[in-house]
Amino acid sequence: MKDIEPSWVDITRFSYSHPLIPDSFQNIRIVQFSDTHLGFQYNLTDLEKTVETIHSLNPDIICFTGDLMDNPNEYRITPKLNQLLSQLEAPLGKYCVFGNHDHGGYGTEIYKETMVSNGFTLLVNESNFITLQNGRQIVISGVDDAMLGKPNLDVSIPVQSSDLFTILLSHAPDYADYAASYPVHLQLSGHSHGGQIQFPLLGAIVTPPFAEKYREGSYKVGPLSLYVNRGLGTTRIPYRLFSRPEITVIDLQKGQEGLKKR
């Protein structure tokens, strides 16, 4: 089972409602993927399948929440990798943030160049306004990695966005405890791998720093809703057990606040 699960991808589907979501953003679809850790167990064939799956989900917005390569300074960037990342398409944008592995091993510039050159907007303590033709907007913000970066929400969240629906991308899920005191409504994270190896009744045996409290799935953290994606790759050991890799689909709805599985 632990050998099968790394390639047994779970597509989890949710609707997320909030009164601040404009009517014109009704049914706008976000597809999140995370933690591919290319070069360890996950390879370009796996990424190609992921790209095909994401394409089939018809995303309006694509979010990658960090850890593209397991060791960026040891991974050889190939035309195939660039081709696959560039093939990901979303009419309202592709966004990403740093994970700890993206910074690790002097990988910061490697990750930045790879993502930006293939059409992703890298959010490092900054925000982007997503604007429709009718002028209605939402905000997507991103913070630097909590382990090896310098996250700063005071810089990330624009003052003029306090009355706009705001999504935060943070590789580290436990950062939600801090983000909950800011005008953030939905946080998307990865990092934990859902523990990667879990046991019935005991749960995850080991989780990394900044993913010890919020390990997988949905949480309510004060006024903020958090979703923690289990990621697609593995690290340290090439196994998963009771922690399937995951792609998350979230459809936005205007209404009473809540994240509901579909």
C-alpha positions in Angstrom: 0.0 0.0 0.0 2.8 2.5 0.9 4.2 1.9 -2.6 0.9 2.4 -4.4 -0.3 5.6 -2.7 2.4 7.9 -4.1 0.8 7.6 -7.6 -2.9 7.3 -6.4 -3.8 11.0 -6.7 -6.9 12.2 -4.8 -8.9 15.0 -6.4 -10.7 16.8 -3.6 -13.5 19.2 -4.5 -14.9 22.0 -2.4 -17.1 25.1 -2.7 -16.1 28.1 -0.7 -18.6 30.7 0.1 -18.1 34.2 1.5 -20.2 37.4 1.5 -17.3 39.4 0.0 -17.0 37.3 -3.1 -18.5 39.4 -5.9 -21.4 38.0 -7.9 -19.2 38.0 -11.0 -16.7 35.6 -9.3 -19.5 33.1 -8.8 -18.2 29.6 -9.7 -14.6 30.9 -10.4 -12.5 27.7 -10.0 -9.2 27.6 -8.1 -7.0 24.5 -8.6 -4.2 24.0 -6.0 -1.3 21.7 -6.3 1.7 21.5 -4.0 4.9 19.8 -2.9 6.0 17.9 -6.1 9.5 17.5 -4.8 10.8 16.8 -8.3 14.0 14.6 -8.3 13.2 12.5 -5.3 10.4 10.1 -6.1 8.2 12.3 -8.3 9.5 12.7 -11.8 8.6 14.5 -15.1 6.3 11.7 -16.2 4.3 12.3 -12.9 4.3 16.1 -13.6 3.0 15.5 -17.1 0.1 13.5 -15.6 -0.5 16.3 -13.2 -0.6 18.9 -15.9 -3.1 16.8 -17.9 -5.3 16.4 -14.8 -5.2 20.1 -14.0 -6.1 20.9 -17.6 -9.1 18.6 -17.4 -10.4 20.4 -14.3 -10.7 23.7 -16.3 -9.2 26.1 -13.7 -9.7 29.8 -13.7 -6.9 30.3 -11.2 -4.0 27.9 -10.6 -2.1 28.0 -7.2 1.2 26.2 -6.5 2.0 26.3 -2.8 5.7 25.5 -2.9 8.4 22.8 -2.9 8.8 22.3 -6.7 12.1 20.4 -6.5 13.5 18.4 -3.6 17.0 19.8 -4.0 16.9 22.7 -6.5 20.7 23.0 -6.8 21.1 19.3 -7.7 18.1 19.1 -10.0 18.8 19.6 -13.7 16.3 22.0 -15.3 15.3 20.6 -18.7 13.3 21.9 -21.6 10.7 19.3 -20.7 10.2 20.8 -17.2 9.8 24.2 -18.7 7.4 22.9 -21.3 5.1 21.3 -18.8 5.0 24.2 -16.4 4.3 26.6 -19.3 1.4 24.3 -20.5 -0.5 25.0 -17.3 -3.1 27.5 -18.3 -5.6 29.6 -16.3 -7.3 32.7 -17.6 -7.1 34.6 -14.3 -3.5 33.7 -13.6 -1.0 31.1 -12.2 0.4 32.0 -8.8 3.0 30.5 -6.6 5.0 31.0 -3.3 8.3 29.7 -1.9 8.4 26.5 0.1 11.3 25.6 2.3 12.9 23.3 -0.3 12.7 26.1 -2.9 15.0 28.2 -0.7 17.1 25.3 0.5 20.4 24.4 -1.0 20.8 27.9 -2.6 17.7 27.2 -4.7 16.0 30.5 -4.3 16.9 32.0 -7.7 16.6 28.6 -9.4 13.0 28.3 -8.3 12.2 31.9 -9.0 13.6 31.8 -12.6 11.8 28.5 -13.3 8.4 29.6 -12.2 8.4 33.1 -13.5 9.8 32.2 -16.9 6.9 29.7 -17.3 4.1 32.2 -16.6 3.7 32.0 -12.8 3.4 35.1 -10.7 5.6 34.5 -7.7 4.1 36.2 -4.6 6.8 37.0 -2.0 5.1 39.2 0.6 3.0 40.8 -2.0 -0.5 40.8 -3.4 -2.1 40.7 -6.8 -5.6 42.2 -7.7 -7.6 39.8 -9.9 -9.9 42.1 -11.9 -12.7 41.0 -14.2 -13.9 43.1 -17.1 -16.7 44.6 -15.0 -14.1 46.0 -12.6 -14.9 43.7 -9.7 -11.9 42.4 -7.8 -10.5 39.9 -5.4 -7.0 39.8 -3.9 -4.5 36.9 -3.9 -1.6 37.4 -1.6 1.5 35.3 -0.9 4.0 35.2 1.9 7.6 33.9 1.9 8.3 30.5 3.5 8.1 30.5 7.3 11.1 28.1 7.8 13.8 29.6 5.5 12.2 32.8 4.3 11.0 36.0 5.8 7.2 36.1 5.7 5.7 39.6 6.3 2.0 40.1 6.2 2.3 43.7 7.0 3.8 44.2 3.6 1.7 41.5 1.8 -1.8 42.7 2.5 -2.5 46.0 0.8 -4.3 48.6 3.0 -6.9 49.3 0.2 -7.9 45.6 0.1 -9.5 45.4 3.6 -13.0 45.2 2.1 -12.1 42.8 -0.7 -12.2 39.0 -0.6 -8.6 37.9 0.0 -6.9 34.6 -0.5 -3.5 33.9 1.1 -0.9 31.4 -0.2 1.4 30.3 2.5 3.5 27.1 2.2 3.4 26.7 6.0 -0.1 25.9 7.3 0.5 26.9 10.9 1.1 30.4 9.7 -2.7 30.6 9.8 -2.6 31.4 13.5 -0.8 34.6 12.6 -2.7 35.4 9.4 -6.1 35.1 11.2 -5.5 38.6 12.7 -5.3 40.1 9.2 -8.0 40.7 6.6 -7.5 37.2 5.0 -10.5 35.0 4.4 -9.1 31.8 2.8 -5.5 30.5 3.3 -4.2 27.7 1.0 -1.1 25.8 2.2 0.9 22.6 1.7 4.2 21.5 3.4 2.8 18.8 5.6 2.3 16.0 3.1 -0.5 15.0 5.5 2.3 13.5 7.5 3.1 11.3 4.5 3.0 8.1 6.7 0.0 7.7 8.9 -1.3 4.9 11.1 -4.9 4.2 12.0 -5.8 5.7 15.4 -2.3 7.2 15.8 -2.4 9.5 12.8 0.8 11.1 11.4 3.9 10.1 13.3 6.1 13.0 12.0 5.2 16.4 10.6 7.6 19.2 9.8 7.9 22.5 11.7 5.1 24.9 10.8 2.8 22.0 10.0 2.5 20.5 13.4 -0.9 21.9 14.3 -2.7 21.9 10.9 -1.8 18.8 9.0 -4.3 18.2 6.3 -7.7 19.2 5.1 -9.9 22.1 6.2 -9.8 24.1 9.4 -11.5 27.2 10.8 -8.9 29.5 12.4 -10.7 32.4 13.9 -12.4 34.2 11.0 -10.1 32.5 8.5 -10.7 29.3 6.6 -7.6 27.2 6.0 -7.1 24.3 3.5 -3.9 22.2 3.8 -3.1 20.2 0.6 -1.3 16.9 1.1 1.0 17.6 -1.8 2.0 15.3 -4.7 5.5 14.2 -4.1 7.4 12.7 -1.2 10.6 13.5 0.6 13.1 11.6 2.8 11.3 8.3 2.1 9.5 7.5 -1.2 6.4 6.2 0.5 2.9 7.3 1.5 0.5 5.5 3.8 -3.0 6.6 4.5 -2.0 10.0 3.0 -2.7 10.0 -0.7 -1.3 12.7 -2.9 -3.8 15.4 -3.7 -5.0 18.1 -6.1 -7.5 20.5 -4.6 -10.4 22.1 -6.5 -12.2 25.0 -4.9 -15.2 26.8 -6.6 -16.0 30.2 -5.2 -19.5 31.1 -4.2 -21.1 34.3 -2.9 -22.9 33.5 0.4 -22.5 32.7 4.1 -18.8 31.9 4.9 -17.9 28.3 4.7 -15.7 25.6 3.0 -17.8 22.6 2.0 -16.7 19.3 0.4 -18.5 18.3 -2.8 
